[in-house]
Amino acid sequence: MAKKKLPKCRKPAGFSEAELAPGVTAKRPNVESRIDAKDITGLKFFKRIRPLLESLHSVGAQRDKAGSRDLHMDQYGVLVLMWLFNPILSSLRGLQQASELETVQKKFGVGRASLGSLSESVTIFDPEPLKEIAASLATQIPSADPSRFDGIKDQLTAVDGSVFKTAVRVASLSWIPSTGRAAGRTTTTAVDGYRMHTHFEILRGVPERVDATPAKPKGKDDEKIALASVLQPDRCYVTDRGYAKFELFNAIHAADSSYICRLRDNSTPKRLKERPLTDADRAAGVRLDCEVILGAHTSNRKTIATDHPVRYIEIEVPSHVRTGKGGANSDGILRVATSLMDVPAELIAEAYRLRWLIELFFRMIKQLLGCRHLLSTKPNGVEIQMYLAIIACFLILIYTGGQPNKRTYEMICFYLLGWASLQELEAHIKKLKSKNH
């Protein structure tokens, strides 16, 4: 059978069309083709970030007792941001070459960085201050009109975890060895990526926190345990069925927060009282709203039932056929549990539907980091790159002066991947600004 031709797409400078085919990893340009100053773009977005990054200069300096460190965290952050904004910089070597350019050195106050210092940096620098910078930038992004959700007093926060594959491969194996101790001997386990547990503020369209754990959700790295360990008051956690654990629901309630969580299709809650539906509820696809106890019908003695009032809501959604292996097809009913007892069912349905925002955010970050690869596989390095990627997106969103929407996220992604030119991104920004004024 003849191979189906792939559609052509815009490609970043220095890459072949074959390297941009789906499933094929983009490779760095030939070492012989040196990075030139004219290849570096997107410098205008850095004006707002330089004063914030200056506060990172002393991070990790405590270990430099001889005072010989040439690369500081603020400079490393600038270089990684430059990597994010320029698809031609596809590796540490490309980043090192860019640090030699006089334009880059003058613009950002960085000196020539060696490969060794770039690689070593992530073992010294702490990603925590970057979280504070991201949080500061997030406050400058306009929020959506929350009046529709006035009945929900807590901050709507979508929570999800997504795996990001690491770039480094040992020999030809798709795993990275990490050593540990077991029964008095050294063992090697496979670490094939990191899971980013993300808390995304729905009405603001921005992530509130990101925590990195090994990709396999075992023990303390399980997504439910990861959420339970960082619960905050006054939040309404909106989650998919992977978080449907009644003990977690109790913990959220005890933390003075609320939740809207999808349940599995085979859920059988103990119904206590059915609530009447309004015309608005029916228009939103709601077919059932009742008060229940979750976990009361299970034969598993380890299951802990809910210890607070809970509503069970069924919402009609388009049915779909599973394309993967295993599992049943969707029956066209979305089953949701919530501790919000005084909010109309139609708003519960609408709030859950807004989960697409965090999925879009993951898609954008995965396209940005997944196609470009991670510069580091160390946990600190992964978190540093993730937060700098978020900062890069925030910089452009602030520059647009508008509340982020799907098209803006797409254009940022296309620009950062090199599929859209700076002129095309600016044209999109100009349209947004004209709408916002």
Stockholm file with secondary structure:
# STOCKHOLM 1.0

chainA/1-437         MAKKKLPKCRKPAGFSEAELAPGVTAKRPNVESRIDAKDITGLKFFKRIRPLLESLHSVGAQRDKAGSRDLHMDQYGVLVLMWLFNPILSSLRGLQQASELETVQKKFGVGRASLGSLSESVTIFDPEPLKEIAASLATQIPSADPSRFDGIKDQLTAVDGSVFKTAVRVASLSWIPSTGRAAGRTTTTAVDGYRMHTHFEILRGVPERVDATPAKPKGKDDEKIALASVLQPDRCYVTDRGYAKFELFNAIHAADSSYICRLRDNSTPKRLKERPLTDADRAAGVRLDCEVILGAHTSNRKTIATDHPVRYIEIEVPSHVRTGKGGANSDGILRVATSLMDVPAELIAEAYRLRWLIELFFRMIKQLLGCRHLLSTKPNGVEIQMYLAIIACFLILIYTGGQPNKRTYEMICFYLLGWASLQELEAHIKKLKSKNH
#=GR chainA/1-437 SS CCCCCCCCCCCCTTCCTGGGSTTCCCCCCCTTSCCCGGGCCCGGGGTTTHHHHGGGTTTTGGGCTTSCCCCCHHHHHHHHHHHHHCTTCCSHHHHHHHTTCHHHHHHHCCCCCCHHHHHHHTTTCCSHHHHHHHHHHHTTSCCCCGGGGTTCCSEEEEEEEEEEECSCCBTTBSCEEEEEEETTEEEEEEECEEEEEEEEETTTTEEEEEEEEESSCCGGGSHHHHHHTTCCTTEEEEECGGGCCHHHHHHHHHTTCEEEEECCTTCCCEEEEECCCCHHHHHTTEEEEEEEETTSSCCCTTCCCCCSCEEEEEEECCCCCCCSSSSCCCCSEEEEEESCSSSCHHHHHHHHHTTHHHHHHHHHHIIIIIHHCCSCCSHHHHHHHHHHHHHHHHHHHHHHTSCCCHHHHHHHHHHHHTSSCHHHHHHHHHHHHHHHC
#=GC SS_cons         CCCCCCCCCCCCTTCCTGGGSTTCCCCCCCTTSCCCGGGCCCGGGGTTTHHHHGGGTTTTGGGCTTSCCCCCHHHHHHHHHHHHHCTTCCSHHHHHHHTTCHHHHHHHCCCCCCHHHHHHHTTTCCSHHHHHHHHHHHTTSCCCCGGGGTTCCSEEEEEEEEEEECSCCBTTBSCEEEEEEETTEEEEEEECEEEEEEEEETTTTEEEEEEEEESSCCGGGSHHHHHHTTCCTTEEEEECGGGCCHHHHHHHHHTTCEEEEECCTTCCCEEEEECCCCHHHHHTTEEEEEEEETTSSCCCTTCCCCCSCEEEEEEECCCCCCCSSSSCCCCSEEEEEESCSSSCHHHHHHHHHTTHHHHHHHHHHIIIIIHHCCSCCSHHHHHHHHHHHHHHHHHHHHHHTSCCCHHHHHHHHHHHHTSSCHHHHHHHHHHHHHHHC
//
